[in-house]
């Protein structure tokens, strides 16, 4: 990026002159204005007109809105922006230390070149706080969106307040400077600029369970939920409340996984899982809640079912018992089956087996002749 003074033909007005520019010079990069204080009188108002030109650092391809393409080299201009402003010289101060006659910024004032995020229809307040021991009054000068206003929140603190609309989605530069009145005149603070990015609220995509969804899961069986989010910025987080042993992991851009394996102690109970997405606007505020913007809040319920009983096998055994005397049903159940169980356990079956007499009948055999 390079800067140069406008010529008469570039001023685009009748009977213009470049103004008193002799004491003012440029550093072409980064287009900063230099001036010689001893050549300017206090109270002088100087008109400054210059052109800011943007050049590529390497060959680049540009595509116009009509589809036309053009290759630009390092010597081709990408854009030319005219800059015009009034340069006013403040009176000298007895002490140049900030905080005495010259305003000194204090937290929560955003740093120069800070980036701030806000959502459509969300009120954002940028607080500018300062100190200047000898100031009797102050004024905040700013440029930015047309509907941004200045409010005095308390002594030596101002706020830039703005509620962006959907038509204002995008990036908005905001610059501000403090003007204070002291016994020796009016003095300005350093100029600070930041970028306010207006975004849409985070939206849940189709993989995400709908609000009010009811699910069920069996004890000791995992349940997995995918939360898919369309977010306007990389600086966001999924906030979840639910069972203590639920885990959360980020699978990629905008995709989260919730995993929960209910225990036996949680059988027969219903649990609520609530989640939302928040992102930070990266500035400090007296109200911490104003530092974050949130999606809709969704809640689902999960009912934990008891595990089904383990299957029990049954084996029917038919046997023939030869006895010299008749055998009663009670004798078979209490004596013979116990002996048979002992033999089965000795053969390797579990001691928990149960033998039960289902039926019995007497078989008469004819003795041989």
Order of alpha helices (4+ residues) and beta strands (2+ residues): beta-beta-beta-beta-beta-beta-beta-beta-beta-beta-beta-beta-beta-beta-beta-beta-beta-beta-beta-beta-beta-beta-beta-beta-beta-alpha
